[in-house]
């Protein structure tokens, strides 16, 4: 799905492309969230870590709302709504990935958190480059995208390595 979204990313500022891009990315991250939730829905974190998670999630949602609101003169209502919904899904995905790491402290979890956060920061860099005209962020976006796919490859390698039954 991420590669499909990248095809739309080439024409990001065209009509209805922002909404389409956001929906595709939301679907990809939502599938990730569902997969993660199934893996550890019965595992609980301590009260301190849970409180920290809630604070971090709230702060990130407020930052995302503020950043998207700053671009309100450039976007119409459907674009604003799709970007804000996408940001909420990204924050939830990041929080679930971090919980996965805390529940399963392994190489696999490190790479999982790595590619999840890198894909989120890739989109954040693209947003900054497109709407705040900080064009150096296009370079950062591509670099983070490369690193994200590298971490995804390592995750898939470790995930398939761990699924082999040993006698």
C-alpha positions as CSV (number, residue, x, y, z in Angstrom):
1,X,0.0,0.0,0.0
2,X,2.9,2.3,0.7
3,X,4.1,2.1,-2.8
4,X,0.7,2.8,-4.2
5,X,0.5,5.9,-2.0
6,X,3.9,7.0,-3.3
7,X,2.5,7.0,-6.8
8,X,0.0,9.6,-5.6
9,X,2.7,11.4,-3.8
10,X,4.2,12.5,-7.1
11,X,1.1,14.7,-7.7
12,X,0.5,15.6,-4.0
13,X,-0.7,19.1,-4.5
14,X,-3.2,18.3,-7.3
15,X,-7.0,18.2,-6.6
16,X,-8.2,15.2,-4.5
17,X,-4.7,13.7,-4.4
18,X,-4.1,14.7,-0.8
19,X,-7.3,13.0,0.3
20,X,-6.5,9.8,-1.7
21,X,-2.9,9.7,-0.4
22,X,-4.2,10.2,3.2
23,X,-6.8,7.5,2.9
24,X,-4.3,4.9,1.4
25,X,-1.8,5.7,4.2
26,X,-4.5,5.5,6.8
27,X,-5.5,2.1,5.5
28,X,-1.9,0.9,5.7
29,X,-1.3,2.2,9.2
30,X,-4.7,0.9,10.3
31,X,-3.8,-2.6,9.1
32,X,-0.6,-2.3,11.1
33,X,-2.6,-1.2,14.2
34,X,-5.0,-4.1,13.9
35,X,-2.1,-6.5,13.5
36,X,-0.3,-5.1,16.5
37,X,-3.5,-5.0,18.6
38,X,-4.0,-8.7,18.0
39,X,-0.5,-9.5,19.1
40,X,-0.7,-8.0,22.5
41,X,-4.2,-7.1,23.4
42,X,-3.9,-9.1,26.7
43,X,-0.5,-7.6,27.8
44,X,-0.6,-4.7,30.1
45,X,2.0,-2.0,30.8
46,X,2.6,-0.5,34.1
47,X,0.6,2.6,35.3
48,X,3.6,4.9,34.9
49,X,4.3,3.8,31.3
50,X,0.6,3.9,30.4
51,X,0.4,7.5,31.8
52,X,3.5,8.5,29.8
53,X,1.9,7.0,26.7
54,X,-1.3,9.0,27.2
55,X,0.6,12.2,27.7
56,X,2.8,11.7,24.6
57,X,-0.2,10.8,22.5
58,X,-2.1,13.9,23.6
59,X,1.0,16.1,23.0
60,X,1.5,14.7,19.5
61,X,-2.2,15.1,18.6
62,X,-2.1,18.7,19.7
63,X,1.1,19.3,17.7
64,X,-0.4,17.7,14.6
65,X,-3.6,19.7,15.0
66,X,-1.6,23.0,15.3
67,X,0.6,22.1,12.3
68,X,-2.3,21.2,10.1
69,X,-4.2,24.3,11.2
70,X,-1.3,26.5,10.2
71,X,-1.9,25.3,6.6
72,X,-5.6,26.0,6.7
73,X,-5.4,28.8,4.2
74,X,-3.8,26.5,1.6
75,X,-6.2,23.6,2.0
76,X,-9.9,23.0,1.7
77,X,-12.0,21.3,4.4
78,X,-11.7,17.7,3.0
79,X,-7.9,18.0,2.7
80,X,-7.6,19.4,6.3
81,X,-9.8,16.6,7.6
82,X,-8.0,13.9,5.8
83,X,-4.6,15.1,6.9
84,X,-5.8,15.4,10.5
85,X,-7.3,12.0,10.5
86,X,-4.2,10.6,9.0
87,X,-2.1,12.2,11.8
88,X,-4.3,10.6,14.4
89,X,-3.8,7.2,12.8
90,X,0.0,7.8,12.7
91,X,0.1,8.8,16.4
92,X,-1.9,5.7,17.4
93,X,0.3,3.5,15.2
94,X,3.5,5.0,16.8
95,X,2.0,4.4,20.3
96,X,1.1,0.8,19.5
97,X,4.5,0.2,18.0
98,X,6.2,1.5,21.1
99,X,3.9,-0.7,23.3
100,X,5.0,-3.6,21.1
101,X,8.6,-2.8,21.8
102,X,8.0,-2.6,25.6
103,X,6.1,-5.9,25.6
104,X,8.6,-7.8,23.3
105,X,12.1,-6.5,23.9
106,X,13.8,-8.2,20.9
107,X,15.6,-7.3,17.7
108,X,12.4,-7.9,15.8
109,X,10.6,-5.3,18.0
110,X,13.4,-2.8,17.5
111,X,13.2,-3.1,13.7
112,X,9.4,-2.9,13.9
113,X,9.5,0.3,15.9
114,X,12.2,1.6,13.6
115,X,10.3,1.2,10.3
116,X,7.0,2.4,11.9
117,X,8.5,5.6,13.2
118,X,10.6,6.2,10.1
119,X,7.5,5.9,7.8
120,X,5.7,8.4,10.1
121,X,8.6,10.8,10.1
122,X,8.9,10.4,6.3
123,X,5.4,11.6,5.9
124,X,5.9,14.4,8.4
125,X,9.0,15.6,6.4
126,X,7.0,15.5,3.2
127,X,4.3,17.5,4.8
128,X,6.8,20.1,6.0
129,X,8.4,20.3,2.6
130,X,5.1,20.7,0.7
131,X,3.3,23.1,3.0
132,X,6.0,25.1,4.7
133,X,8.2,25.2,1.6
134,X,11.3,23.9,3.5
135,X,12.6,22.0,0.5
136,X,15.5,20.4,2.3
137,X,12.9,18.2,3.9
138,X,12.4,16.5,0.6
139,X,15.9,15.1,0.9
140,X,15.2,14.1,4.5
141,X,12.0,12.4,3.4
142,X,13.8,10.3,0.8
143,X,16.6,9.4,3.3
144,X,14.1,8.4,6.0
145,X,12.1,6.4,3.4
146,X,15.2,4.4,2.4
147,X,16.0,3.7,6.1
148,X,12.4,2.7,6.8
149,X,12.4,0.1,4.0
150,X,15.8,-1.1,5.3
151,X,14.3,-1.6,8.8
152,X,11.2,-3.2,7.2
153,X,13.5,-5.7,5.4
154,X,15.4,-6.5,8.6
155,X,12.1,-6.9,10.4
156,X,10.8,-9.3,7.8
157,X,14.1,-11.2,8.0
158,X,14.0,-11.6,11.8
159,X,10.2,-12.3,11.7
160,X,10.7,-15.2,9.2
161,X,13.8,-16.4,11.1
162,X,11.8,-16.7,14.3
163,X,8.9,-18.5,12.7
164,X,11.0,-21.6,11.9
165,X,10.3,-24.4,14.3
166,X,13.3,-25.9,16.0
167,X,13.3,-29.7,16.8
